[in-house]
């Protein structure tokens, strides 16, 4: 009988890592991080690692976390890892897939290639891809697995808002709207959005009757909150009886959540890809299935 693989995690993600360990059969082992007075970090991994190692790190607020991955991945290989996977429920630096002005760094291409050099496999959930069709194009690792939380969010919505009208705030949300609506036959539509900056958007509703509807806005990410707040205000002005929000990744920078509620949103629901009080949908089983698939095909 072969020994179980190891699941490496950092202290701030211990609850999610323990859930994934239980679901996957991997042995959770913590990476200890120490910060020197000048801000540098020191990592201590378990002294002996099995051939199969999974490192779990959700990459919201990513900059220091990326530095930690730079230190952790080669150290894991030195300590015995032969196959090293990254489970990043939220994957950062995916939004910029081209230079919009001369001299801009195309972060998706740079960070994606860098992660591919560190890890044999990369597993993520609802990556924020625009003009790139697949995760493999953004992260050219030996193996990439893209998961979606939309069906799980759809199940939650169907249970708590039976017959809800699913509304996507922009064309990019159509993929998640369609998946969430499919299993339960929920009515759905997608808004048209034009982004003018990080915190400025204009939006028009689709041609649909929202009067008296329990509307649920569904998207992959809530970051500044401006997109969801704008969509909620439009839906309520069009006669929606209520508006709630469901997202995969609750990044919620600054005053994003108060802004969303001030626009008239009732409930705000999210998955546990990013730890937040709004988490209602767990991803451990979904991620564990992906790890099993990865282990079979490598």
C-alpha positions as CSV (number, residue, x, y, z in Angstrom):
1,X,0.0,0.0,0.0
2,X,1.5,3.3,-1.1
3,X,1.8,6.2,1.4
4,X,-0.7,9.0,1.0
5,X,0.5,12.2,-0.6
6,X,1.1,15.3,1.3
7,X,-1.0,18.4,1.3
8,X,1.1,21.5,2.2
9,X,-0.7,24.6,3.4
10,X,-0.1,27.8,5.3
11,X,-1.6,28.7,8.7
12,X,-4.1,31.2,7.4
13,X,-5.7,28.6,5.2
14,X,-5.7,25.8,7.7
15,X,-9.5,25.3,7.8
16,X,-9.8,25.0,4.0
17,X,-6.8,22.7,3.9
18,X,-8.1,20.4,6.5
19,X,-11.3,20.1,4.7
20,X,-9.5,19.3,1.5
21,X,-7.3,16.8,3.3
22,X,-10.3,14.9,4.6
23,X,-12.0,14.9,1.2
24,X,-8.9,13.8,-0.8
25,X,-7.1,11.5,1.6
26,X,-4.0,13.6,1.5
27,X,-2.0,14.2,4.7
28,X,-2.2,17.9,5.6
29,X,1.2,19.3,6.7
30,X,1.7,23.0,7.5
31,X,4.4,25.2,6.0
32,X,5.7,27.4,8.8
33,X,6.3,31.0,7.8
34,X,8.6,33.4,9.7
35,X,9.0,37.1,8.9
36,X,12.3,38.9,9.5
37,X,12.3,42.5,10.8
38,X,13.2,43.7,7.3
39,X,10.1,42.0,5.8
40,X,11.8,39.0,4.2
41,X,10.1,35.7,4.8
42,X,11.6,32.3,5.8
43,X,9.7,29.1,5.1
44,X,10.1,25.7,6.9
45,X,8.6,22.7,5.2
46,X,8.3,19.2,6.7
47,X,11.8,17.6,6.6
48,X,10.7,14.6,4.5
49,X,8.0,14.6,1.8
50,X,6.5,11.8,-0.2
51,X,6.7,11.7,-4.0
52,X,3.3,13.2,-4.5
53,X,2.9,16.6,-3.0
54,X,0.0,19.1,-3.4
55,X,0.5,22.7,-2.3
56,X,-2.8,24.6,-1.5
57,X,-2.6,28.4,-1.8
58,X,-5.5,30.6,-2.9
59,X,-3.9,33.7,-4.5
60,X,-6.0,36.6,-3.4
61,X,-3.8,39.5,-2.1
62,X,-1.2,37.6,-4.2
63,X,2.2,39.4,-4.1
64,X,3.7,38.0,-1.0
65,X,2.1,34.6,-1.6
66,X,3.8,34.4,-5.0
67,X,7.1,35.0,-3.3
68,X,6.3,32.1,-0.9
69,X,5.5,29.8,-3.8
70,X,8.9,30.8,-5.3
71,X,10.5,29.5,-2.1
72,X,8.3,26.6,-1.3
73,X,8.2,24.7,-4.7
74,X,11.9,24.1,-5.2
75,X,12.3,23.3,-1.5
76,X,9.5,20.7,-1.7
77,X,11.4,19.0,-4.6
78,X,14.6,19.0,-2.6
79,X,12.8,17.3,0.3
80,X,11.4,14.4,-1.9
81,X,8.5,15.7,-4.0
82,X,8.6,14.1,-7.5
83,X,5.2,15.4,-8.7
84,X,4.1,18.8,-7.3
85,X,0.7,20.2,-7.8
86,X,-0.7,23.7,-7.0
87,X,-4.3,24.0,-5.9
88,X,-5.1,27.7,-6.2
89,X,-8.9,28.0,-5.8
90,X,-8.4,31.7,-6.8
91,X,-5.7,32.3,-9.3
92,X,-4.3,35.8,-9.5
93,X,-2.9,37.9,-12.3
94,X,-5.2,36.4,-15.0
95,X,-7.1,39.5,-16.0
96,X,-4.4,41.2,-18.1
97,X,-3.9,39.0,-21.2
98,X,-2.6,41.7,-23.5
99,X,-0.9,45.1,-23.4
100,X,-3.5,47.9,-23.5
101,X,-0.9,50.6,-23.7
102,X,2.8,50.6,-24.8
103,X,5.1,49.3,-22.2
104,X,2.5,47.4,-20.1
105,X,3.5,44.0,-18.7
106,X,1.2,41.2,-19.7
107,X,0.9,39.7,-16.3
108,X,-1.1,36.6,-17.2
109,X,1.6,35.4,-19.6
110,X,4.4,36.2,-17.2
111,X,2.9,34.7,-14.0
112,X,1.4,31.8,-15.9
113,X,4.7,30.7,-17.3
114,X,6.4,31.2,-14.0
115,X,3.8,28.9,-12.2
116,X,4.2,26.3,-15.0
117,X,7.9,26.2,-14.3
118,X,7.3,25.6,-10.6
119,X,4.5,23.1,-10.7
120,X,3.7,20.0,-12.7
121,X,0.0,20.6,-12.4
122,X,-2.2,23.6,-11.6
123,X,-5.8,23.3,-10.5
124,X,-8.1,26.3,-10.1
125,X,-11.7,27.4,-10.0
126,X,-13.4,29.8,-12.3
127,X,-10.3,31.6,-13.5
128,X,-10.8,35.2,-14.7
129,X,-10.0,34.6,-18.4
130,X,-11.0,37.1,-21.1
131,X,-9.5,36.6,-24.6
132,X,-7.8,33.4,-23.6
133,X,-10.0,30.3,-24.1
134,X,-8.3,27.8,-21.8
135,X,-6.2,27.8,-18.6
136,X,-3.5,25.9,-20.4
137,X,-2.9,28.9,-22.7
138,X,-2.4,31.1,-19.7
139,X,-0.5,28.6,-17.5
140,X,1.4,26.1,-19.8
141,X,2.0,23.5,-17.1
142,X,2.2,19.8,-17.9
143,X,-1.4,19.6,-16.6
144,X,-4.0,22.2,-15.9
145,X,-7.5,21.6,-14.6
146,X,-10.2,24.3,-14.6
147,X,-13.2,23.7,-12.3
148,X,-16.4,25.7,-12.0
149,X,-18.3,26.5,-8.9
150,X,-21.4,27.6,-10.9
151,X,-23.3,24.4,-10.6
152,X,-22.8,24.4,-6.8
153,X,-23.9,28.0,-6.5
154,X,-26.9,27.1,-8.7
155,X,-27.8,24.4,-6.3
156,X,-27.6,26.8,-3.4
157,X,-29.7,29.4,-5.2
158,X,-32.3,26.9,-6.2
159,X,-32.7,25.8,-2.5
160,X,-32.8,29.3,-1.0
161,X,-34.5,31.3,-3.8
162,X,-36.6,28.7,-5.7
163,X,-37.5,30.0,-9.2
164,X,-35.0,32.8,-9.0
165,X,-34.1,34.8,-12.1
166,X,-30.3,34.6,-12.6
167,X,-28.8,37.7,-14.0
168,X,-25.2,38.0,-15.2
169,X,-23.6,41.5,-15.0
170,X,-21.7,41.2,-18.2
171,X,-21.0,38.9,-21.2
172,X,-18.2,37.1,-19.5
173,X,-20.6,35.9,-16.8
174,X,-22.7,34.1,-19.4
175,X,-20.7,30.9,-19.0
176,X,-21.4,30.7,-15.2
177,X,-25.0,31.8,-15.6
178,X,-25.7,29.1,-18.1
179,X,-24.1,26.4,-15.9
180,X,-26.0,27.5,-12.8
181,X,-29.3,27.8,-14.5
182,X,-29.1,24.5,-16.4
183,X,-29.7,21.9,-13.7
184,X,-32.8,23.7,-12.3
185,X,-34.3,25.3,-15.4
186,X,-34.0,28.8,-13.9
187,X,-34.7,31.8,-16.1
188,X,-31.6,33.8,-16.9
189,X,-30.2,36.6,-18.9
190,X,-27.0,38.7,-19.1
191,X,-26.4,42.5,-19.0
192,X,-24.2,44.5,-21.3
193,X,-21.4,46.3,-19.6
194,X,-18.8,48.8,-20.6
195,X,-15.9,49.3,-18.2
196,X,-14.4,52.8,-18.1
197,X,-11.8,52.1,-15.3
198,X,-11.2,50.1,-12.2
199,X,-14.2,51.7,-10.4
200,X,-16.4,53.0,-13.2
201,X,-18.8,51.0,-15.3
202,X,-21.9,51.6,-17.4
203,X,-24.5,48.9,-17.9
204,X,-27.7,48.2,-19.7
205,X,-30.2,45.4,-18.8
206,X,-31.2,42.7,-21.3
207,X,-34.6,42.7,-22.7
208,X,-36.4,40.7,-20.0
209,X,-39.2,41.4,-17.6
210,X,-37.8,41.6,-14.0
211,X,-41.0,42.8,-12.4
212,X,-41.7,40.9,-9.3
213,X,-38.8,38.6,-9.8
214,X,-36.4,37.3,-7.1
215,X,-33.2,38.2,-9.0
216,X,-29.8,36.7,-8.1
217,X,-26.7,38.2,-9.6
218,X,-24.2,35.6,-10.4
219,X,-20.5,36.2,-11.3
220,X,-17.0,34.8,-10.8
221,X,-15.5,37.6,-8.8
222,X,-16.6,40.4,-6.5
223,X,-13.7,42.8,-6.2
224,X,-14.5,46.6,-6.0
225,X,-18.2,45.9,-6.0
226,X,-19.1,48.5,-8.6
227,X,-20.3,46.1,-11.3
228,X,-22.6,44.2,-8.9
229,X,-23.9,47.4,-7.3
230,X,-24.7,48.9,-10.7
231,X,-26.5,45.7,-11.9
232,X,-28.5,45.5,-8.6
233,X,-29.6,49.1,-8.8
234,X,-30.8,48.6,-12.4
235,X,-32.7,45.4,-11.6
236,X,-34.5,47.0,-8.7
237,X,-35.3,50.0,-10.8
238,X,-36.8,47.6,-13.4
239,X,-39.2,46.2,-10.7
240,X,-37.3,43.2,-9.2
241,X,-38.8,42.2,-5.9
242,X,-35.4,41.4,-4.5
243,X,-31.8,41.1,-5.5
244,X,-29.2,38.8,-4.0
245,X,-25.6,38.0,-5.1
246,X,-23.7,34.8,-5.5
247,X,-20.0,34.7,-6.5
248,X,-17.2,32.2,-6.6
249,X,-14.5,34.5,-5.3
250,X,-15.3,37.0,-2.6
251,X,-12.3,39.3,-3.0
252,X,-14.3,42.3,-1.7
253,X,-11.6,45.0,-1.7
254,X,-12.1,48.0,0.7
255,X,-15.7,49.0,1.1
256,X,-17.0,46.7,-1.7
257,X,-19.5,44.8,0.4
258,X,-21.1,47.8,2.0
259,X,-21.4,49.3,-1.5
260,X,-23.1,46.2,-2.8
261,X,-25.6,46.2,0.1
262,X,-26.2,50.0,-0.2
263,X,-27.3,49.3,-3.8
264,X,-30.2,47.2,-2.5
265,X,-28.7,43.7,-2.4
266,X,-30.0,41.5,0.3
267,X,-28.0,38.3,0.7
268,X,-24.4,37.9,-0.5
269,X,-23.2,34.4,-0.9
270,X,-19.8,33.0,-1.9
271,X,-17.7,29.8,-2.1
272,X,-14.8,29.2,0.3
273,X,-12.2,29.8,-2.4
274,X,-11.4,32.9,-0.4
275,X,-12.2,32.8,3.3
276,X,-15.0,35.2,4.2
277,X,-18.1,35.3,6.4
278,X,-20.2,35.1,3.3
279,X,-18.9,31.5,2.4
280,X,-21.8,29.1,2.0
281,X,-20.5,26.7,-0.6
282,X,-17.6,24.5,0.1
283,X,-15.1,23.5,-2.7
284,X,-13.3,20.6,-0.9
285,X,-15.2,17.8,-2.7
286,X,-14.8,19.5,-6.1
287,X,-11.1,20.0,-5.6
288,X,-10.6,16.5,-4.3
289,X,-12.2,15.0,-7.4
290,X,-9.8,17.0,-9.6
291,X,-6.9,15.8,-7.6
292,X,-8.0,12.2,-8.1
293,X,-8.3,12.8,-11.8
294,X,-4.9,14.4,-11.9
295,X,-3.3,11.5,-10.1
296,X,-4.9,9.0,-12.6
297,X,-3.8,10.8,-15.7
298,X,-0.2,11.8,-14.9
